[in-house]
Each structure stands twice: as structure tokens, then as C-alpha cells.
Amino acid sequence: MNIPLNRLTLLKGVQELAKRDADLARIATTYGPPPLWEREPGFHTLIHIILEQQVSLASAKAAYKRLEKAVDPLEPKNFLLLTDEALKQIGFSRQKTRYGRELANAIIDGSLDLS
């Protein structure tokens, strides 16, 4: 079952978690629900999120800009044309390279449908 993530479903989710966990209930009461940060859906956004893991947002943004210069348009098939060394120069760790390649392949082979 797919449930769209929007403000209402986020609030319902927070309420359900608060029922199950006293610490989360206290946090939700004190601070309210977390913000719903919306990003444009697609491969490029998922790659950007991968780049953001375990680094500063400024570092991830710089790497993403280098990637955009290297791959135009930033689509799965074009991403896969980059060598591991090129991705390393852009700012991808070995693990992020693996995640990016697996993501691109999953989209191409249809096992991940982003529509």
C-alpha cells in the first residue's frame, strides 16, 4: 500500500508514533511535527541526497554542482557512463559510487519506478 507523504499524512504518522512512544510524544508536544521538506522528485534528487549523507551540506552542494557539470542531463544512463575515478574526483566515496550506480541500474531495469 502506497500512502503519499504530505502534511496530513506526516501529522497522522507523528500522532501514531506519539501513541507508541512516550519520548516521541513529549517531543511532538514540545516542538510539533517535523517540517515537510519537499524536493523535486527524480533521479537527480536521490543522487543529491546520497551526496548529502555524512558530509556537510556545503560539501554535498559543491559535489553536486561538479556532477551537474560532468553529466548533462543528469539521468541514470549518463551517470553510468562516468568512471569510478571520475566520480571520486567529483566527490563520491566508494560507497556513494556504489549506491549511485545501483540506483541508476534499478531505474533503468525497471525495478525502481519513480513515476
Beta strands, then each sheet from edge to edge (+ up, - down):
end
